[in-house]
């Protein structure tokens, strides 16, 4: 199939990309998870649109669309962190940080602490990116998760900062960090997301009462 944006999207949506194919039959379980998140995100957006007339405008719809697409990006990036506990791709790029980090102490930390325990850090990285994806697609706890995603992305920015082969453009990580930061400032989960639905329909979240209510009030 000729490679272009349309075929790339189709392959991603049907578990036909190289990252999916490396997972064997497990790819269908991961694909089912993606579709479950995406359809749930659409259902939440529809419910918000139906219940709250204030959300029925282009601004809310536009922020929702960008947030969901960034969630899809995190999900796609998560795929090459599989299979667990350590994928070859994740190990390779972690090794790159030992020589390409902006600061020597960063590279030393990765070399002496992270690489020897990749069987622990591999699943953590996978779960982190899955959490970022789910949060953005569903619009749940976007402010809290967004802060974590900014820190995570800045680590990548500084970790693969120096020139090397293959080349990386440091601004690509900075752009992602800035976008996640804007989601935090905006509280983007309040745009047709679960954060909006919880604030409207769950009194303890709306009023910030109790541990869970206070957490989701601040996190969203």
C-alpha positions as CSV (number, residue, x, y, z in Angstrom):
1,X,0.0,0.0,0.0
2,X,1.5,3.4,-1.0
3,X,2.6,5.4,2.1
4,X,0.6,8.7,2.6
5,X,-1.3,10.2,5.5
6,X,-4.6,8.5,4.6
7,X,-3.1,5.0,4.4
8,X,-1.1,5.6,7.5
9,X,-4.3,6.5,9.4
10,X,-6.1,3.5,8.0
11,X,-3.3,1.2,9.0
12,X,-3.2,2.6,12.5
13,X,-7.0,2.2,12.9
14,X,-6.9,-1.4,11.7
15,X,-3.7,-2.6,13.6
16,X,-1.7,-2.9,10.3
17,X,1.3,-0.7,11.2
18,X,4.7,-2.2,11.8
19,X,4.4,-1.5,15.5
20,X,1.1,-3.3,15.7
21,X,2.3,-6.2,13.6
22,X,5.3,-6.9,15.9
23,X,2.8,-7.7,18.6
24,X,1.3,-10.7,16.8
25,X,-2.3,-11.5,17.7
26,X,-2.0,-9.3,20.8
27,X,-2.4,-6.4,18.5
28,X,-6.1,-7.0,18.3
29,X,-6.4,-6.6,22.1
30,X,-4.5,-3.3,21.9
31,X,-6.6,-2.2,19.0
32,X,-9.8,-3.0,20.9
33,X,-8.5,-0.9,23.8
34,X,-7.9,2.1,21.5
35,X,-11.4,1.8,19.9
36,X,-12.9,1.5,23.4
37,X,-11.2,4.7,24.5
38,X,-12.0,6.6,21.2
39,X,-15.7,5.6,21.2
40,X,-16.0,6.4,24.9
41,X,-14.4,9.8,24.3
42,X,-16.9,10.5,21.5
43,X,-19.8,9.4,23.7
44,X,-18.7,11.7,26.5
45,X,-18.4,14.6,24.1
46,X,-21.9,13.9,22.7
47,X,-23.4,13.7,26.2
48,X,-21.8,17.0,27.2
49,X,-23.1,18.6,23.9
50,X,-26.6,17.3,24.7
51,X,-26.6,18.4,28.4
52,X,-24.8,21.7,28.3
53,X,-25.8,24.3,25.7
54,X,-22.7,26.4,26.7
55,X,-20.5,23.7,25.2
56,X,-22.2,23.8,21.8
57,X,-19.7,26.1,20.0
58,X,-16.7,25.9,17.8
59,X,-14.2,26.7,20.6
60,X,-15.2,23.7,22.8
61,X,-15.4,21.4,19.7
62,X,-12.0,22.6,18.4
63,X,-10.2,22.0,21.8
64,X,-11.9,18.6,22.1
65,X,-10.7,17.6,18.6
66,X,-7.1,18.7,19.2
67,X,-7.1,17.0,22.7
68,X,-8.3,13.7,21.3
69,X,-5.9,13.8,18.4
70,X,-3.0,14.3,20.8
71,X,-4.3,11.4,22.9
72,X,-4.2,9.3,19.7
73,X,-0.6,10.4,19.2
74,X,0.3,9.3,22.7
75,X,-1.4,5.9,22.1
76,X,0.5,5.4,18.8
77,X,3.8,6.4,20.5
78,X,3.0,3.9,23.3
79,X,2.8,1.0,20.8
80,X,6.6,0.7,20.2
81,X,7.1,0.5,24.0
82,X,5.7,-3.1,23.6
83,X,6.2,-5.9,24.1
84,X,6.8,-5.7,27.8
85,X,8.9,-5.6,29.9
86,X,11.5,-4.0,27.5
87,X,11.1,-3.4,23.8
88,X,14.1,-3.1,21.5
89,X,13.0,0.4,20.5
90,X,12.7,1.7,24.0
91,X,16.1,0.2,25.0
92,X,17.7,1.8,21.9
93,X,16.4,5.3,22.6
94,X,17.2,5.0,26.3
95,X,20.8,4.2,25.4
96,X,20.8,7.3,23.2
97,X,20.2,9.4,26.2
98,X,23.4,8.2,27.8
99,X,25.5,10.1,25.2
100,X,23.0,12.8,23.9
101,X,21.7,14.2,27.1
102,X,22.1,18.0,27.4
103,X,23.6,17.6,30.9
104,X,26.2,15.0,32.0
105,X,24.4,14.1,35.2
106,X,21.3,13.3,33.2
107,X,23.2,10.9,30.9
108,X,25.0,9.3,33.9
109,X,21.6,8.8,35.7
110,X,20.2,7.0,32.7
111,X,23.3,4.9,32.3
112,X,23.8,3.9,35.9
113,X,20.2,3.8,37.2
114,X,17.7,3.4,34.3
115,X,19.4,1.1,31.9
116,X,20.3,-1.6,34.4
117,X,16.7,-1.7,35.6
118,X,14.9,-1.5,32.2
119,X,12.6,-4.4,33.2
120,X,11.2,-2.0,35.8
121,X,11.3,1.3,33.8
122,X,9.9,-0.2,30.6
123,X,6.5,-1.0,32.0
124,X,6.5,2.4,33.8
125,X,7.1,4.2,30.5
126,X,4.4,2.1,28.8
127,X,1.8,2.8,31.5
128,X,2.7,6.5,31.6
129,X,2.0,7.0,27.9
130,X,-1.1,4.9,28.1
131,X,-2.3,7.1,30.9
132,X,-1.5,10.3,28.9
133,X,-3.5,8.8,25.9
134,X,-6.5,7.8,28.0
135,X,-6.6,11.1,29.8
136,X,-6.5,13.1,26.6
137,X,-9.0,11.0,24.7
138,X,-11.5,10.9,27.6
139,X,-10.8,14.4,28.9
140,X,-10.3,13.0,32.4
141,X,-8.0,14.7,35.0
142,X,-6.4,16.6,32.1
143,X,-4.7,19.2,34.3
144,X,-3.0,16.7,36.6
145,X,-2.0,14.3,33.8
146,X,-1.0,17.2,31.6
147,X,1.6,18.3,34.2
148,X,3.0,14.8,34.3
149,X,3.1,14.8,30.5
150,X,5.0,18.1,30.4
151,X,7.6,16.8,32.8
152,X,7.9,13.5,30.8
153,X,8.3,15.4,27.5
154,X,10.9,17.8,28.9
155,X,12.9,14.8,30.0
156,X,12.9,13.5,26.4
157,X,13.8,17.0,25.2
158,X,16.9,17.2,27.4
159,X,17.7,13.5,27.1
160,X,18.0,13.5,23.3
161,X,19.2,17.1,23.0
162,X,22.6,16.7,21.4
163,X,23.1,15.9,17.7
164,X,23.3,12.2,16.8
165,X,22.3,9.6,14.4
166,X,19.3,9.3,13.8
167,X,18.8,13.1,14.1
168,X,16.2,14.5,16.4
169,X,14.8,18.0,16.3
170,X,14.7,19.2,20.0
171,X,11.9,21.6,19.2
172,X,9.6,18.7,18.4
173,X,9.6,17.8,22.0
174,X,9.3,21.4,23.1
175,X,6.2,21.9,20.9
176,X,4.6,18.9,22.5
177,X,5.4,20.1,26.0
178,X,4.0,23.6,25.2
179,X,0.8,22.1,23.9
180,X,0.4,19.9,27.0
181,X,1.0,23.0,29.1
182,X,-1.8,24.8,27.2
183,X,-4.1,21.9,28.0
184,X,-3.2,22.3,31.7
185,X,-3.9,26.1,31.6
186,X,-7.1,25.6,29.7
187,X,-8.4,22.7,31.7
188,X,-9.0,21.0,28.4
189,X,-11.0,18.2,29.9
190,X,-13.7,20.7,30.6
191,X,-14.2,21.0,26.8
192,X,-16.6,18.2,26.1
193,X,-14.6,15.8,28.3
194,X,-15.2,13.8,31.4
195,X,-13.9,16.6,33.6
196,X,-16.8,18.8,32.4
197,X,-19.3,16.0,33.0
198,X,-18.0,15.3,36.5
199,X,-18.1,18.9,37.4
200,X,-21.7,19.2,36.2
201,X,-23.2,15.9,37.5
202,X,-21.1,14.9,40.6
203,X,-21.6,17.3,43.5
204,X,-18.5,16.2,45.4
205,X,-16.4,17.0,42.4
206,X,-18.1,20.3,41.6
207,X,-17.8,21.4,45.2
208,X,-14.4,19.9,45.8
209,X,-15.5,17.9,48.8
210,X,-13.8,14.8,50.2
211,X,-10.5,13.4,49.0
212,X,-11.7,12.1,45.7
213,X,-13.9,15.1,45.0
214,X,-11.1,17.5,45.8
215,X,-8.7,15.6,43.6
216,X,-10.9,15.5,40.5
217,X,-11.9,19.2,41.1
218,X,-8.2,20.2,41.0
219,X,-7.0,17.6,38.5
220,X,-9.6,18.5,35.9
